[in-house]
Amino acid sequence: MADGVDLDELANNSGIRYICVTSVADGMVIARYMIDRNASDAAVKARLEDVMATHDAKTPGSGLDVRLMGGPKG
């Protein structure tokens, strides 16, 4: 957190929603996928599952963290 800036908090207050894939080892962002701000909860959940499958992130020991980031829907 450079100069006390909480990047997770900043992302959560953003109006832009996205799925972020990061390396657990070094925090490097591997990929980001934009989410339509009007997407339903079911559509977001399906996209999360798709991204996790694409990056094989469900495999134990994958070393990847996949999270929904950004502000609330709408």
The first five atom37 places (N, CA, C, CB, O) and aatype in JSON, in Angstrom:
{
  "aatype": [12, 0, 3, 7, 19, 3, 10, 3, 6, 10, 0, 2, 2, 15, 7, 9, 1, 18, 9, 4, 19, 16, 15, 19, 0, 3, 7, 12, 19, 9, 0, 1, 18, 12, 9, 3, 1, 2, 0, 15, 3, 0, 0, 19, 11, 0, 1, 10, 6, 3, 19, 12, 0, 16, 8, 3, 0, 11, 16, 14, 7, 15, 7, 10, 3, 19, 1, 10, 12, 7, 7, 14, 11, 7],
  "atom_mask": [
    [1, 1, 1, 1, 1],
    [1, 1, 1, 1, 1],
    [1, 1, 1, 1, 1],
    [1, 1, 1, 0, 1],
    [1, 1, 1, 1, 1],
    [1, 1, 1, 1, 1],
    [1, 1, 1, 1, 1],
    [1, 1, 1, 1, 1],
    [1, 1, 1, 1, 1],
    [1, 1, 1, 1, 1],
    [1, 1, 1, 1, 1],
    [1, 1, 1, 1, 1],
    [1, 1, 1, 1, 1],
    [1, 1, 1, 1, 1],
    [1, 1, 1, 0, 1],
    [1, 1, 1, 1, 1],
    [1, 1, 1, 1, 1],
    [1, 1, 1, 1, 1],
    [1, 1, 1, 1, 1],
    [1, 1, 1, 1, 1],
    [1, 1, 1, 1, 1],
    [1, 1, 1, 1, 1],
    [1, 1, 1, 1, 1],
    [1, 1, 1, 1, 1],
    [1, 1, 1, 1, 1],
    [1, 1, 1, 1, 1],
    [1, 1, 1, 0, 1],
    [1, 1, 1, 1, 1],
    [1, 1, 1, 1, 1],
    [1, 1, 1, 1, 1],
    [1, 1, 1, 1, 1],
    [1, 1, 1, 1, 1],
    [1, 1, 1, 1, 1],
    [1, 1, 1, 1, 1],
    [1, 1, 1, 1, 1],
    [1, 1, 1, 1, 1],
    [1, 1, 1, 1, 1],
    [1, 1, 1, 1, 1],
    [1, 1, 1, 1, 1],
    [1, 1, 1, 1, 1],
    [1, 1, 1, 1, 1],
    [1, 1, 1, 1, 1],
    [1, 1, 1, 1, 1],
    [1, 1, 1, 1, 1],
    [1, 1, 1, 1, 1],
    [1, 1, 1, 1, 1],
    [1, 1, 1, 1, 1],
    [1, 1, 1, 1, 1],
    [1, 1, 1, 1, 1],
    [1, 1, 1, 1, 1],
    [1, 1, 1, 1, 1],
    [1, 1, 1, 1, 1],
    [1, 1, 1, 1, 1],
    [1, 1, 1, 1, 1],
    [1, 1, 1, 1, 1],
    [1, 1, 1, 1, 1],
    [1, 1, 1, 1, 1],
    [1, 1, 1, 1, 1],
    [1, 1, 1, 1, 1],
    [1, 1, 1, 1, 1],
    [1, 1, 1, 0, 1],
    [1, 1, 1, 1, 1],
    [1, 1, 1, 0, 1],
    [1, 1, 1, 1, 1],
    [1, 1, 1, 1, 1],
    [1, 1, 1, 1, 1],
    [1, 1, 1, 1, 1],
    [1, 1, 1, 1, 1],
    [1, 1, 1, 1, 1],
    [1, 1, 1, 0, 1],
    [1, 1, 1, 0, 1],
    [1, 1, 1, 1, 1],
    [1, 1, 1, 1, 1],
    [1, 1, 1, 0, 1]
  ],
  "atom_positions": [
    [[0.84, -1.17, 0.0], [0.0, 0.0, 0.0], [0.89, 1.24, 0.0], [-0.96, -0.01, 1.22], [1.33, 1.71, 1.05]],
    [[1.14, 1.74, -1.15], [1.98, 2.92, -1.3], [1.35, 4.13, -0.63], [2.25, 3.21, -2.77], [0.2, 4.46, -0.91]],
    [[2.08, 4.77, 0.24], [1.63, 5.99, 0.92], [0.27, 5.83, 1.57], [1.58, 7.14, -0.06], [-0.52, 6.77, 1.6]],
    [[-0.02, 4.64, 2.09], [-1.27, 4.42, 2.81], [-2.5, 4.26, 1.95], [0.0, 0.0, 0.0], [-3.62, 4.26, 2.47]],
    [[-2.34, 4.12, 0.64], [-3.49, 3.93, -0.24], [-3.9, 2.46, -0.21], [-3.16, 4.39, -1.7], [-3.08, 1.59, -0.49]],
    [[-5.15, 2.2, 0.12], [-5.67, 0.83, 0.15], [-6.28, 0.54, -1.22], [-6.73, 0.64, 1.31], [-7.39, 0.99, -1.51]],
    [[-5.56, -0.19, -2.05], [-6.0, -0.44, -3.42], [-7.27, -1.27, -3.47], [-4.91, -1.13, -4.2], [-8.1, -1.07, -4.37]],
    [[-7.45, -2.21, -2.53], [-8.69, -2.99, -2.5], [-9.88, -2.1, -2.21], [-8.6, -4.12, -1.45], [-10.93, -2.23, -2.84]],
    [[-9.73, -1.19, -1.26], [-10.82, -0.26, -0.92], [-11.12, 0.65, -2.11], [-10.45, 0.58, 0.32], [-12.29, 0.91, -2.41]],
    [[-10.09, 1.12, -2.77], [-10.28, 1.97, -3.95], [-11.04, 1.21, -5.04], [-8.91, 2.44, -4.49], [-11.96, 1.77, -5.65]],
    [[-10.68, -0.02, -5.28], [-11.37, -0.84, -6.29], [-12.82, -1.08, -5.91], [-10.65, -2.18, -6.48], [-13.7, -1.05, -6.77]],
    [[-13.08, -1.33, -4.62], [-14.45, -1.59, -4.18], [-15.35, -0.37, -4.31], [-14.44, -2.07, -2.75], [-16.57, -0.51, -4.39]],
    [[-14.77, 0.81, -4.32], [-15.56, 2.03, -4.47], [-15.68, 2.48, -5.92], [-14.94, 3.14, -3.65], [-16.32, 3.48, -6.21]],
    [[-15.07, 1.74, -6.81], [-15.12, 2.06, -8.23], [-16.49, 1.69, -8.81], [-14.0, 1.34, -9.0], [-17.12, 0.74, -8.34]],
    [[-16.92, 2.41, -9.81], [-18.15, 2.08, -10.51], [-17.95, 0.99, -11.54], [0.0, 0.0, 0.0], [-18.92, 0.51, -12.13]],
    [[-16.72, 0.61, -11.77], [-16.39, -0.41, -12.76], [-16.22, -1.75, -12.04], [-15.09, -0.03, -13.56], [-15.5, -1.84, -11.05]],
    [[-16.9, -2.78, -12.55], [-16.77, -4.11, -11.96], [-15.94, -4.99, -12.88], [-18.16, -4.76, -11.7], [-16.05, -4.91, -14.1]],
    [[-15.11, -5.82, -12.28], [-14.28, -6.72, -13.06], [-13.87, -7.92, -12.22], [-13.04, -5.99, -13.61], [-13.94, -7.89, -10.99]],
    [[-13.45, -8.96, -12.9], [-12.89, -10.14, -12.25], [-11.38, -10.02, -12.37], [-13.44, -11.48, -12.88], [-10.86, -9.8, -13.47]],
    [[-10.69, -10.16, -11.26], [-9.24, -10.03, -11.24], [-8.61, -11.36, -10.86], [-8.81, -8.91, -10.25], [-8.99, -11.99, -9.86]],
    [[-7.65, -11.79, -11.67], [-6.89, -13.01, -11.4], [-5.49, -12.57, -11.0], [-6.87, -13.98, -12.65], [-4.79, -11.92, -11.77]],
    [[-5.08, -12.94, -9.78], [-3.76, -12.53, -9.3], [-2.96, -13.74, -8.81], [-3.9, -11.5, -8.17], [-3.52, -14.76, -8.41]],
    [[-1.65, -13.59, -8.86], [-0.74, -14.6, -8.32], [-0.67, -14.42, -6.82], [0.68, -14.49, -8.97], [-0.41, -13.32, -6.33]],
    [[-0.9, -15.49, -6.08], [-0.82, -15.43, -4.62], [0.62, -15.17, -4.18], [-1.35, -16.74, -3.99], [0.85, -14.49, -3.18]],
    [[1.58, -15.7, -4.91], [2.99, -15.6, -4.53], [3.51, -14.17, -4.53], [3.81, -16.43, -5.46], [4.21, -13.77, -3.61]],
    [[3.17, -13.41, -5.56], [3.75, -12.07, -5.66], [2.74, -10.96, -5.86], [4.72, -12.04, -6.79], [3.12, -9.79, -5.98]],
    [[1.46, -11.29, -5.9], [0.42, -10.27, -6.06], [0.29, -9.72, -7.46], [0.0, 0.0, 0.0], [-0.48, -8.79, -7.69]],
    [[1.03, -10.28, -8.42], [0.96, -9.78, -9.79], [-0.39, -10.1, -10.41], [2.1, -10.37, -10.63], [-0.92, -11.2, -10.26]],
    [[-0.94, -9.12, -11.11], [-2.2, -9.32, -11.81], [-1.93, -10.14, -13.07], [-2.88, -7.96, -12.17], [-1.12, -9.75, -13.92]],
    [[-2.61, -11.27, -13.18], [-2.46, -12.15, -14.33], [-3.44, -11.75, -15.43], [-2.68, -13.63, -13.92], [-3.1, -11.74, -16.61]],
    [[-4.67, -11.42, -15.02], [-5.7, -11.04, -15.99], [-6.81, -10.26, -15.29], [-6.29, -12.3, -16.69], [-7.04, -10.41, -14.09]],
    [[-7.49, -9.42, -16.08], [-8.67, -8.71, -15.61], [-9.74, -8.84, -16.68], [-8.36, -7.2, -15.3], [-9.47, -8.71, -17.87]],
    [[-10.96, -9.09, -16.23], [-12.1, -9.25, -17.13], [-13.19, -8.28, -16.7], [-12.62, -10.72, -17.14], [-13.69, -8.37, -15.58]],
    [[-13.55, -7.37, -17.58], [-14.6, -6.41, -17.27], [-15.95, -7.12, -17.19], [-14.65, -5.28, -18.33], [-16.2, -8.08, -17.92]],
    [[-16.8, -6.64, -16.3], [-18.15, -7.17, -16.12], [-19.13, -6.05, -16.41], [-18.35, -7.74, -14.68], [-18.98, -4.94, -15.91]],
    [[-20.13, -6.34, -17.21], [-21.19, -5.36, -17.49], [-21.8, -4.94, -16.16], [-22.28, -5.94, -18.46], [-22.2, -5.8, -15.37]],
    [[-21.89, -3.66, -15.91], [-22.39, -3.18, -14.61], [-23.83, -3.58, -14.37], [-22.26, -1.68, -14.53], [-24.28, -3.56, -13.22]],
    [[-24.57, -3.94, -15.4], [-25.96, -4.36, -15.24], [-26.13, -5.88, -15.28], [-26.81, -3.73, -16.31], [-27.26, -6.37, -15.32]],
    [[-25.04, -6.6, -15.27], [-25.11, -8.07, -15.32], [-25.8, -8.61, -14.07], [-23.7, -8.69, -15.46], [-25.6, -8.1, -12.97]],
    [[-26.61, -9.62, -14.26], [-27.31, -10.24, -13.13], [-26.31, -11.01, -12.26], [-28.43, -11.2, -13.63], [-25.2, -11.32, -12.7]],
    [[-26.72, -11.29, -11.04], [-25.87, -12.07, -10.14], [-25.54, -13.43, -10.75], [-26.56, -12.26, -8.78], [-24.41, -13.92, -10.62]],
    [[-26.51, -14.04, -11.42], [-26.29, -15.35, -12.05], [-25.26, -15.24, -13.17], [-27.62, -15.91, -12.61], [-24.41, -16.12, -13.32]],
    [[-25.32, -14.17, -13.96], [-24.37, -13.98, -15.05], [-22.96, -13.75, -14.5], [-24.79, -12.79, -15.93], [-21.98, -14.26, -15.06]],
    [[-22.86, -12.99, -13.42], [-21.55, -12.74, -12.81], [-20.98, -14.04, -12.25], [-21.67, -11.67, -11.68], [-19.8, -14.33, -12.44]],
    [[-21.81, -14.82, -11.58], [-21.36, -16.1, -11.02], [-20.88, -17.03, -12.13], [-22.49, -16.76, -10.22], [-19.85, -17.7, -11.98]],
    [[-21.62, -17.08, -13.24], [-21.23, -17.93, -14.37], [-19.9, -17.47, -14.96], [-22.32, -17.92, -15.45], [-19.06, -18.29, -15.31]],
    [[-19.71, -16.16, -15.06], [-18.46, -15.63, -15.6], [-17.29, -15.94, -14.67], [-18.57, -14.11, -15.83], [-16.2, -16.28, -15.13]],
    [[-17.51, -15.82, -13.36], [-16.48, -16.18, -12.39], [-16.05, -17.64, -12.57], [-16.98, -15.94, -10.96], [-14.86, -17.95, -12.58]],
    [[-17.03, -18.51, -12.71], [-16.74, -19.94, -12.91], [-15.94, -20.16, -14.19], [-18.04, -20.75, -12.96], [-15.0, -20.96, -14.22]],
    [[-16.31, -19.44, -15.26], [-15.62, -19.56, -16.54], [-14.17, -19.1, -16.43], [-16.35, -18.73, -17.61], [-13.26, -19.76, -16.93]],
    [[-13.95, -17.97, -15.76], [-12.59, -17.45, -15.59], [-11.76, -18.41, -14.75], [-12.63, -16.05, -14.92], [-10.59, -18.67, -15.06]],
    [[-12.35, -18.94, -13.69], [-11.62, -19.9, -12.85], [-11.23, -21.14, -13.64], [-12.47, -20.29, -11.63], [-10.13, -21.67, -13.47]],
    [[-12.12, -21.6, -14.52], [-11.82, -22.76, -15.36], [-10.74, -22.42, -16.38], [-13.09, -23.25, -16.08], [-9.83, -23.23, -16.62]],
    [[-10.82, -21.25, -16.98], [-9.83, -20.82, -17.98], [-8.42, -20.82, -17.4], [-10.18, -19.43, -18.5], [-7.47, -21.22, -18.07]],
    [[-8.3, -20.36, -16.15], [-6.98, -20.24, -15.52], [-6.65, -21.43, -14.61], [-6.91, -18.96, -14.71], [-5.63, -21.43, -13.93]],
    [[-7.52, -22.44, -14.62], [-7.33, -23.62, -13.78], [-7.13, -23.22, -12.31], [-6.12, -24.44, -14.27], [-6.33, -23.82, -11.59]],
    [[-7.87, -22.21, -11.89], [-7.7, -21.65, -10.55], [-8.38, -22.46, -9.45], [-8.24, -20.25, -10.52], [-8.14, -22.22, -8.27]],
    [[-9.22, -23.41, -9.82], [-9.88, -24.25, -8.81], [-8.98, -25.38, -8.33], [-11.17, -24.82, -9.37], [-9.25, -25.99, -7.29]],
    [[-7.94, -25.66, -9.06], [-7.02, -26.73, -8.7], [-6.26, -26.34, -7.44], [-6.03, -27.02, -9.86], [-5.65, -25.27, -7.38]],
    [[-6.29, -27.2, -6.41], [-5.53, -26.9, -5.2], [-4.06, -26.64, -5.53], [-5.65, -28.06, -4.18], [-3.44, -27.39, -6.3]],
    [[-3.51, -25.6, -4.95], [-2.12, -25.26, -5.2], [-1.89, -24.5, -6.49], [0.0, 0.0, 0.0], [-0.75, -24.34, -6.92]],
    [[-2.97, -24.01, -7.12], [-2.81, -23.27, -8.38], [-2.02, -21.99, -8.19], [-4.18, -22.94, -8.98], [-1.38, -21.5, -9.12]],
    [[-2.05, -21.45, -6.98], [-1.33, -20.21, -6.71], [-2.03, -18.98, -7.24], [0.0, 0.0, 0.0], [-1.44, -17.91, -7.32]],
    [[-3.31, -19.14, -7.61], [-4.06, -18.01, -8.16], [-5.24, -17.64, -7.26], [-4.56, -18.35, -9.56], [-5.86, -18.5, -6.62]],
    [[-5.52, -16.36, -7.22], [-6.68, -15.83, -6.5], [-7.57, -15.17, -7.54], [-6.25, -14.81, -5.37], [-7.11, -14.34, -8.32]],
    [[-8.85, -15.52, -7.55], [-9.81, -14.95, -8.5], [-10.9, -14.26, -7.69], [-10.41, -16.04, -9.46], [-11.57, -14.9, -6.88]],
    [[-11.06, -12.95, -7.91], [-12.04, -12.19, -7.12], [-12.82, -11.22, -8.0], [-11.35, -11.43, -6.0], [-12.31, -10.71, -9.0]],
    [[-14.05, -10.98, -7.59], [-14.86, -9.93, -8.2], [-14.49, -8.63, -7.52], [-16.4, -10.23, -8.07], [-14.52, -8.54, -6.29]],
    [[-14.13, -7.64, -8.3], [-13.72, -6.35, -7.76], [-14.64, -5.26, -8.3], [-12.23, -6.04, -8.13], [-15.34, -5.46, -9.29]],
    [[-14.63, -4.14, -7.64], [-15.4, -3.0, -8.11], [-16.66, -2.78, -7.31], [0.0, 0.0, 0.0], [-16.98, -3.51, -6.38]],
    [[-17.35, -1.74, -7.71], [-18.52, -1.31, -6.98], [-19.74, -2.17, -7.19], [0.0, 0.0, 0.0], [-19.71, -3.15, -7.93]],
    [[-20.81, -1.78, -6.52], [-22.05, -2.56, -6.6], [-22.69, -2.48, -7.98], [-23.04, -2.08, -5.57], [-22.41, -1.58, -8.77]],
    [[-23.55, -3.46, -8.24], [-24.29, -3.5, -9.51], [-25.11, -2.24, -9.67], [-25.2, -4.75, -9.57], [-25.68, -1.72, -8.71]],
    [[-25.16, -1.76, -10.92], [-26.03, -0.63, -11.26], [-25.45, 0.65, -10.88], [0.0, 0.0, 0.0], [-26.06, 1.69, -11.1]]
  ]
}
